[in-house]
Amino acid sequence: MKDLFKEAMSRFAAGVTVVSARHGEEERGMTATAFMSLSLEPPLVALGIWQGAKVLPLLEAAQAFAVSLLREGQEGVSEHFAGRPRDGVGLTAGRVEGALAVLRCRLEAVYPGGDHRLVVGRVEALELGEMGPPLVYFARGYRRLVWPS
């Protein structure tokens, strides 16, 4: 069932984000595709984070996090925060440079969800980057979205 479930989920296209948190002097980020808008009033987002992710305790301690929505061409950023380090990649002021948008959130709730945690955040600030095609993940690889000229 696990392998069949993974195969089925690989057939769902998802935008790619980097979730970051800072507590004290420690700052971490992780790549996440399990992200969605949850509510307009109040503005809430939700994401799934593996319970062993190093960013999770920071996020809980800080009671805050940021979500950077990656653009096409930021595959290296995604790979870096997925555990395959790249030189010259990091966070600037808690966000990914050049992202389509950055949502700064206050932690609203954390719920158990199997081997993951469902994290709900209240969006308190937004930064919009330049509009362009998003970084999309589908069938275990990055894909290009047909973008109008």
KABELKA-V866469 format. One record per backbone hydrogen bond with DSSP energy under -0.5 kcal/mol. NH is the residue of the N-H (numbers start at 1). CO is the residue of the C=O. If there is no record, write none. Layout:
NH_CO ; NH_CO
This chain:
5_1 ; 6_2 ; 7_3 ; 8_4 ; 9_5 ; 10_6 ; 11_8 ; 12_9 ; 13_11 ; 14_137 ; 16_135 ; 17_32 ; 18_68 ; 19_30 ; 20_66 ; 21_28 ; 23_26 ; 26_23 ; 28_21 ; 30_19 ; 31_81 ; 32_17 ; 35_33 ; 36_46 ; 38_44 ; 39_44 ; 44_39 ; 44_42 ; 45_121 ; 46_36 ; 47_119 ; 48_34 ; 49_117 ; 51_115 ; 53_50 ; 56_53 ; 57_53 ; 58_54 ; 59_55 ; 60_56 ; 61_57 ; 62_58 ; 63_59 ; 64_59 ; 65_105 ; 66_20 ; 67_103 ; 68_18 ; 69_67 ; 69_101 ; 70_16 ; 70_68 ; 72_133 ; 74_71 ; 78_74 ; 79_75 ; 80_76 ; 81_77 ; 82_78 ; 82_79 ; 83_80 ; 84_79 ; 85_83 ; 89_86 ; 92_95 ; 95_92 ; 97_95 ; 99_96 ; 100_69 ; 101_69 ; 102_127 ; 103_67 ; 104_102 ; 104_125 ; 105_65 ; 105_103 ; 106_122 ; 107_63 ; 108_120 ; 109_120 ; 111_118 ; 113_116 ; 116_113 ; 117_49 ; 118_111 ; 119_47 ; 119_117 ; 120_109 ; 121_45 ; 122_106 ; 123_43 ; 123_121 ; 124_104 ; 125_104 ; 127_102 ; 129_100 ; 129_127 ; 135_70 ; 136_134 ; 136_143 ; 137_14 ; 138_141 ; 139_10 ; 141_138 ; 143_136
